[in-house]
Amino acid sequence: MAFKKVCTRDDLWEGEMQSFEVNGQEILLVCAEGGDIKAFQGICPHQDIPLVEGKFDGKTVICRAHLWQFDACSGKGINPSDCALAEYPVKVDGEDILVETDGVKPLFAHT
């Protein structure tokens, strides 16, 4: 597969997160402080809760269920630190935001 258009830059402002289904996978797009756009698995690796239902402060994605926290630049777990979100390649082409899902599988953590 190839990169697929998910949205435009007007759909995702700095400090915001949005969820999209891409090739059958739930993808969470975040625009971190500074405007860096990242794509992560959209489901918390703990108990399958959609991360878009949580909070995002421009630096940290926080799951609503058990308050697990993830770094918005790397997807690495902050609390707990022994988990992570799968990251998908992102490409910005003009105003379009594109994501590649091929070969990336969501990660699941301890319970």
C-alpha positions in Angstrom: 0.0 0.0 0.0 0.9 3.6 -0.2 0.3 6.8 1.8 -3.4 7.6 2.0 -4.8 11.1 2.4 -6.5 11.3 5.9 -7.3 15.0 6.2 -6.0 18.5 5.5 -4.0 20.8 7.8 -7.2 22.8 8.3 -8.7 19.7 10.0 -5.9 19.4 12.6 -4.6 22.5 14.5 -1.6 22.7 16.8 -2.6 21.2 20.2 -5.4 19.1 18.7 -6.0 15.4 18.1 -8.4 13.7 15.7 -9.2 10.0 15.1 -9.5 8.5 11.6 -10.0 5.0 10.2 -7.3 4.3 7.6 -7.2 0.9 5.9 -9.3 -0.6 8.6 -7.1 0.7 11.5 -8.0 3.4 14.0 -5.4 6.1 13.7 -4.9 9.0 16.1 -3.4 12.1 14.5 -1.9 14.6 16.9 -0.5 18.1 16.1 2.0 18.6 19.0 3.3 21.9 20.3 5.4 23.4 17.5 3.1 22.0 14.8 4.7 18.5 14.4 2.1 16.0 13.1 2.3 12.4 14.3 0.1 9.4 13.7 -0.3 6.7 16.4 -2.6 3.7 17.0 -5.9 5.2 18.0 -6.7 2.6 20.7 -5.1 2.5 24.1 -2.8 -0.5 24.4 -4.2 -1.2 27.9 -7.9 -1.9 27.4 -9.0 -1.0 23.8 -10.3 2.5 24.7 -10.3 5.0 21.9 -7.6 7.6 22.7 -9.5 10.4 21.0 -12.0 10.2 24.0 -9.1 11.2 26.3 -7.2 14.5 26.6 -4.4 16.1 24.8 -2.4 19.1 26.0 -0.1 19.5 23.1 2.6 17.3 24.7 0.8 14.3 26.2 -2.1 12.0 25.1 -4.0 10.8 28.1 -6.4 7.9 28.0 -9.8 8.6 29.7 -10.2 5.1 31.2 -7.1 4.7 33.5 -5.2 7.9 32.7 -2.3 6.2 30.9 -0.1 8.8 29.3 1.9 8.9 26.1 4.4 11.3 24.7 2.9 13.0 21.6 6.3 13.2 19.9 7.4 9.6 20.3 4.4 7.6 21.4 6.4 6.3 24.3 4.6 5.6 27.6 5.0 8.2 30.3 2.8 6.5 32.9 3.3 3.6 32.8 6.7 3.9 31.1 6.9 0.2 29.9 4.4 0.6 27.1 4.1 2.6 23.8 1.8 3.5 20.9 2.6 2.1 17.5 3.6 5.0 15.2 2.6 5.3 11.6 4.6 7.2 8.9 3.1 10.6 8.2 3.7 12.8 5.1 2.4 16.3 4.5 1.9 17.1 0.9 0.9 20.8 0.5 -2.2 21.0 2.7 -2.9 17.3 2.7 -1.9 15.0 5.6 -1.2 11.4 4.5 -0.6 8.3 6.6 0.9 4.9 5.7 -0.4 1.8 7.6 1.4 -1.0 5.8 3.5 -3.1 8.1 2.6 -1.3 11.3 0.6 -3.2 13.9 -1.0 -1.7 17.1 0.9 -2.5 20.3 -0.7 -4.0 23.4 0.7 -3.7 26.9 0.4 -5.5 30.2 -2.9 -5.2 32.0 
